[in-house]
């Protein structure tokens, strides 16, 4: 599938010019420390590169599922990760799918959502859903692209997570990602 074609077709949904690199995927999963997680939700599975790392590192008895709004990406993620559970749904529906899996809250949310292209209202609404879906001490991890730090949506997102979460850490920059990116690790 042509990732660039999906970007051109839906720039506010796709948000990147290429799938995340394996180095960035490994970094976000490493920062999630999945070995002790009971319930992990992935938002924006894209083509399934994070999903692959999550599925390789999650304990077998953990609940794990992905929400992806682009149906073509849902198909591609399922094709690359046949044992994964991927719903064609918005990140706004986290609570609905947690309940479907008999969970009130989760202890980890991993996001590939393009925060740097979202408007202020969408950023705020999604962050509220994420925060409310995490248990106390739960962790929210998301990628950010380096150029996003200079544009208003990226700066607004950085400010919003620092105001909302108890602790926010920024990883090293992965220069081999296209474009270069890093991980925010936010603790509720």
Helices and strands as residue ranges (DSSP letters): H 3-9, H 11-14, H 22-32, G 34-36, E 39-43, H 49-57, E 63-68, H 71-80, E 86-88, G 91-93, H 94-100, E 106-111, G 115-117, H 120-133, E 134-145, G 146-150, H 152-164, E 167-170, E 181-187
